[in-house]
């Protein structure tokens, strides 16, 4: 099939590359000339494991084409995906200006029946809006489909090529057949396609992310209570996760969630609720708990060292909002580092892939280093913020020798408290009682 993907950001680039991987001819169109120029040279604007190899291979084989000529790309293809950004507005709602602009360009270039697919995460009713825009500008034949993405950053390629479900929202039988054919390579071993109306498909995306975010905030709130009552949240997690009605996914406490999806989608769903007179009380609490949790490591630091951190240096391991990505959008590390710097601290930070993106966010007071141990050298304490695999089993004896003080703030519960105590560390974690130590004097 000939497929056009408008928008070459995270969703559009992954979708385009994976559709090309299954033999389709895919044209990825974007108005950003610098981005397209880079992609033509196999320079990707994002880091995602496995994506570079797929882009290189399919571009070399002629199945993946990058262009800034959006109009020509639309005219050449039978399926057109809308994968542009839907940034958060001031009121938390999704800004649909780019979706509207693409709908207008599609209308102006209809030259035969086309299936128009909303791949971007969009509010309920966007499919109707796209249909109205196109119908108001063209008499051409088309059908609009909602096909939300369910990609985890760091595992997006596997999620796309081996999906656990494919949501297709349409009331048009022609579009249904086209989408079934397009997704057939991903649907061979079992039927993963769920057909529904467009509005239900749009709501499914938001509801899924809201549920996952709710589980995270729930566990973080339970973790805070565990710290006070003397319980161990890691054991609590195992206890409740063994219940098949609950399951063990998304029950790890930490320093809060970030990224491009959960925070933005929660606020958008709250905004949709406001539009329809629904308070969305639980989701408001999920957001509030998450914002508070981002400060938990800072609270641990000030409990130990005091509020004034002037003259102190802290090492930070992990900047991206999660492992296997360079995405810094709403990363907890931003709140943590800025709060420490505001209290007078100096920061030495490292991350396997997110350093360059971090340079654009942090100002003076933050030094970036490539080596984990060099980052820790001479620091008054170490904060582990992102659970990269290479942080899980460091040389603790070497680490303790490098630090000025053997104080470790474990924001992802990577380390066993008993072992850390045996190794001579003062170890703070999430959802466990604080170590029995006196506040450090300086």
N, C-alpha and C positions, 0 to 999 in steps of 0.2 A: 504494500500500500504506500501511497504518497502522503506523508504526514508533515504538517507545519506546526511548529511549536513557537509561539510568540512569547518572548521573555526567556533569557538565558541565565537566570539566576539559579538558585539551588534546585528548585522543583523542575523548572524547565530544562535545565541542562541534564539532570539525572534522567528525566523522562525521555528526552530526545535521544540521549546516548543509548538507553536500554531498548527503546523501540528500534533503533538502528541495529542493535546487537542481534535482534531476531529477524533481520532481513529486510525491514522496511527502508524506504528512502525517506530520510528525515531532514527537513530544512529548519534549522533553529534561527529565528529572526529576532533581532534586537536593535533598537535605535542607538544604543551605546556603541559608538564606533571603536573606541579603545578596547572595549570588552571583546567585540567581534574580531578585531585585528589580533588580539592575543590568542583567542580560541583557534583562529586559523593557523597559528604557530604552536598549537597544543599547549598554550599557557592558560591554565584554568583560573577563574576568579575565586574559587573556593577549594578547600581541602576536603576530600571525601575518599576514603580508602577504596581502591579499585576503579575509580572513575577515570583517572588519567589514562589507564591502559585501554579502556573501552573507547574513549574519545580518539586516541591515537589510532587504534586499529580500524575503527569504522570510518574515520576521516580519510585514512590512507586507501581504504577500499571503495571510497566514493559513496557510501551510504549515509554519511553524516555531513551536512553542508551548513556552513555558517554565513549569514548575510545580514546586511542592514537594509536590504530592499524588502520591507515587510509586505508591500502591495504585491510584488511579483511572487513572493512565497505563498501568499494566500491564493492567488490565482492558479498556481501550479499544483495545489494539493486538494484532496477530497476530505481530509479530516484536519481541522484547525483547532489546536489547543491554545487556550488563553492561560498563560502561566506568568503573568506580570505580578508585581508586588501589590499588596493591599495594606499599606502602612497604617499604623494606628493614628487616628485623629486625636485632637485635644480632649474630646469627651470619651475616648476609649473605643469609639466605633471604627470600623474598617473604612478606610478611604478608598473609594472605588473609581477615582478619576482615571486611572490607567486602564481599568477594565472597560470603562465607557469609551475611552479613546480607541481601544482595540476593536470594540464592537462596531464603532463607526467605520473604521478602516475595512473591516470584514464586509460590512454592508456595501461599501463603495467598490468592492472588488469581487462580488458574487458573480461567478461566470458558470454556474451549474450547481446542482445540489451539493451542499456541503454539510457536514456534521460539525457543529461548533461546540467545543468541549470546555467547560469551566474546570480547570485544574487547580487554579488558585483557591486558597481558602477564602470563601466569600460568605456574607450574611445570607440568611434565608430570604428568598425572593430575588436574588441576583440573576438567576436564570431567566425569570420573567422579565427583568429589566433589560437583559441582553437581547432577548427576543423582540421586545418592544422597540429598542433602538434600531435593530437591523430592519425590522418590518417597516419602520417609519422612513427609512432611507433607501429601501430597495424593494423591488417586486420579485427578487430572486428566490429560489427554493432552498430552504435550509431547515435544520432541526437543531435545537440546543440540548446539550446533555450536561449533567453534573457528574463529575468523576473525581471526587476528592482524593488527595494523596494521603497515604499513611506511611510516611518514611521517617525512620529514626536517623538522625544525623549520626554518622559513624558506622551505620549499617544500611545505608540507603540502597545500595546496589542489590544486596541480597533481598531486601524488603520488596524491591520492584520486580526482580526476576523471579522471586519465590514468595509471592504475596499470600498472606493468610486470608485475605478477602479483597474482592474488587467490587467497589460500590459503583453502580451505574444508574443514574437517575434520568429517566426519559419516559415520555408517553408516545414516542414515535417509533413504529415498528421498523422502519427503514434504518433509523439511527441505532436501534437495538441490534440489528443484524451486523451493521458496520462495526460497532464496538465489540461484539462477540468475536468477529473475525480478527480484529486488531489484537485482542487479548488472548486469543486461542493458544499461542505458544506458552503463556504463563498459566494455562488452565488445563493442562493435559492429564495430570494424574487424578485430579478430582475437580468438581465444579466449585470454584471459589467466587463466582460472580453472584452478587445479590442485586436484583433489579428492583427498583422502587421509583416513586415519583420524584421529581426534581427537588422539591422542598424538603422531603424526608432525607434525601441524599446530602443536601447542604447542612441540615441539622445534625446528621450522623457524625460529620467531621468535628463539629464543635463539641458535641456531647461526648465523643470519645476522648478528646484532649482534656475536657473538663473533668471527666471521671478519673483519668490518670493523675492529673494535677491534684485532685481532691485526695487521692490515696497518699500522695507525697506529703501534703500539708497535714493530713490526719496523723501520719506517723511522726512528723516533726513536732506536733503538739503533744502527742503521747510521750515523745522523747523528753520534752521539757519537764513533764510531770514525773517521768522516771528519775530524772536527775534530783528532783526534790524529795521523792519518797524512798530513794535508795534502791530502785529496781534497775535492771539492765535491759535496755531496749532491744539489744541484739537477741536476747533470749525471748523477750516478748514477741518480737517479730517472728521467730521460728515457731512459737506456740500458736499464734493466730494464723500464720501462713500455712500451717499443716491442715487447717480446716479447708476442705475442697470448695466450700461456698465462698471462701475469701481468696485462696490461692496465695502464692509467694511472690508475685511480681509487683514492682513499684511499692515495696514496703520498707525500703532502706531509708533511714533518717540521714540527714546531712545538713548542708548549709543553705538549702533552698534550691528551687529550680529556676532556670533562666532559659535562654535560647530565643529562637524566632517564633516559636509556636505557642507554648503554654501561656506565657504572660499575655501575649497579644490576643490570643483566641479567647481566653477567659474574660478579658475586658470587653471584647467585641460581643460575647454572648450576654454579658451583663447589660451592655448597651442595647442589644436587641430586646432583652427583657424590659428595659425602661420604655422602649418604643411601644411595646404591647401591654404596658401596665403591670409587668411581673417583676417583683423585687429581686429575685435570684439571691436570696439571703445566704445560702450555703456557699455559692461561688464568691460572694463578697468576702466571706470569712476565709476562704481558701487563699485569696489574694493577700489579705491582711496577715495571715499566719506566715505566708511565704516572705513577705517583706520583713517581718520581725525576725524570721529565722536567719536571714542573711546577716544579721548583726550578732548572731550567737557566738561566733568565734571571737569577735571584738569584745563582747562582754566577758568571755573567758580570759582574754588577754588583760583587760583592765582589772578584773577581779584579782589577778595574780600580780600584775606590775603596778597597778594604780592608773588613774585617768591620764596623768601627765606622762607621755612617752618620749619627751624631748631627749634627744641624744641616744636613743635606742635604735637598734637595727633589727629588722625582722626579715627572715627568709620566707618566701612564699613559693610552694611547689604547686603549680597548676593554675592556669589563668582562664582557659576556655570553660564554657559553662558545663561541658561534659567531655569525656575522653573521645579520641578519634575524630575531633573536629577542631577547626580554628575559629569557630563562631564565638564572638565575644558579646553578642547581643544579650543584654540584661544578665550577664554572668555575675554570680555572687561575688567573684573576686573583685569586681569593680567597687561594690559597696564596702567590702572588707578593707581593701587597700586604701581607698579614699578616707575611710574613717580612721585608720591608723595614722595616715599622713596628717590628717587634721589634728591629731593629738600630739604631733611633733615627731613621729617616727620616720625613719628612713627605711625603704623597702628594697630588697634584692629579690628578684622574681625570675622564675623560669617556667617554660612550658615547651613540650616537644614540637608544637606546630603553631601556636597562637601568639608568639612574641611579636611578629610584625604587625598584626592587627592591634595588639595591646599598645604598641608605641603610639598609635594614633589616639589613644584614649587617656593615657596617664601623662602627667607633666613631671615637673621637678619632684625629686624625692623618691623616684622609682628607677632602679638600675636593672637592666635585663641581662641575663647570662644564659649561656647554652648548657652549661654543665650543672647537674643537681648539686654536687658536692661543693663546687666553687660558689654556688649561690648561698649555701649554708655557712660558708667559712666566715668566722668572726661574728655571726649573728647572735643576738641575745636569745632568740627562740626561733623555732620553725613552725610554720603553718602549712598544713596540707589541705588544699582547697579543692583540687580536682583529682579523681581517682584513676590517673593514668597507670597502666600496668607496671611501668618502670619505677613507680613510687612504692609498690607494694612490699618489696623485700630488699630494702637498701642494706648497705653495710653499716649496721647500727654502731659498731665500735668506732668506725671511721667518722660517722656522723656526729657522735657524741664528742669526739676529740676536736672536731672542727667548730662546734658551737661554743659560744662563750659560756652559756648555761645549758644544761641538759633538759630544756623545756620544749615540749612538743604539743602543738594544738592540732589534733587529728579531726579535721572537719568531715571526714568520710568513713570514720571507724575502720581504717585499714589495719590497725595494729591491735594486738591483744594486750589488754591492760596489765595482766600478770607478767607477761614476758617483758613488757616495757619497764615495769618496776624492777624486775630482776636485772635488766640491762642498765639500770641507774637513771632512767628518764623520769621526769615529772610529766606525766601523760594525761592531757585533757582530751576527752572525746565527746560525742554527742549521745545524749540519752543514758549516760552512766554518771554515777556520783563523781564529783571532783576529787582528785587525789588529796589526801590529808596533808596539806603543806601550808606553811605560813607564807603570807604575801612576801614576794621577793623585795628586799630593800636594795636601794641603789646608792 
